[in-house]
Amino acid sequence: MRLAALLLLCLALMAGPARAADACGNPPLPDRPPERVVVVHQHAIEILLALGLADRIAAAGYLDDTLPPDLQAGFDSIPVRFDRYLATEAVAGLLPDLVLGGFASAFGAGGLGPRETFAQFGIPTHVLASGCMAAGDDPVATAIADIRQMGVLFDREQRADQLVAGIEAGIKALEPGPALTVFIYDGGDKAPYTVGRDGLLTRLLARAGARNIFDDTPGRWASVSWEAVLARDPDLILLVDTTADPAAEKRRRLKTDSALSGLRALRTGQIATLPFSETVAGIRTGLAARHLARTLAAARQSAADAPLAGDRPPAHNIP
């Protein structure tokens, strides 16, 4: 602890005057490419790894699900990997020249430590724009901006352009089709957690002529009620798969709850799975679009092959 305290004091003495922050509360990024980055949250880690920066990462952690196979070796080469937030002193002890978070929670209560503390120690901090979007922001454009910004910072513009091209190609796979309503089940037992109006999946579904049944709910994520899910009776349920709350467990919950047995999507078997990392704006946005395109195409084909709506039992009418 004495060594950590001494190190923090030295860093504080080296710190320069505070500089103006951007809309996310980020101070200006370093003037030169960082060489020792501490990064948290999967979509932020994936951006750096996809840019070929594994050798610049001193520590990384807080994964939500499985990394893409082509990024796993890079992640495994990172000297320090963690499952929970490191203490501020532990982060400082790694001598980072940038602490990067995918979400603002990286520097909130229970996170790595307050931004102000890192600033006092002369350690730059940054939250990706996708982690602090305002209402109405386009998550696809925000993801592209994050990738390009990191490409410029680390002198990887060409690779960033390739990643952006992949996203744009994936988005083109979403072609409008017959209307479908979709419930995105992210978690929760008594009160389901879902994607709201400003979420990435809401925007992607809309591009494909489908609709998130909670697209009128403010925010990127939101807690709703099972009564509301029953009343809106979706054609398709998307289960968000995470390590902490696997899709298989969500499926079991839905199928064993007799109160939900009347849901159209359960009766017709229209349930699909999507990794959590594809619900967050980042390098997987193009992959998420392709995944959704295939899922919606299969659901629409199934609906076309099913009995007419008049042959179905009546939908719930819960106020």
Salt bridges, closest charged atoms under 4 A:
GLU46 OE2 - ARG284 NH2 2.67
ASP65 OD1 - ARG284 NH2 3.53
ASP161 OD1 - ARG148 NH1 2.51
ASP198 OD1 - ARG203 NH2 3.75
ASP215 OD1 - ARG211 NH1 3.51
ASP216 OD1 - ARG232 NH1 2.93
ASP233 OD2 - ARG264 NH2 3.46
ASP235 OD1 - ARG264 NH1 3.05
ASP245 OD2 - LYS250 NZ 3.44
ASP245 OD1 - ARG253 NH2 2.79
GLU249 OE2 - ARG252 NH2 2.66
GLU249 OE2 - ARG253 NE 3.91
GLU278 OE1 - HIS291 ND1 3.08
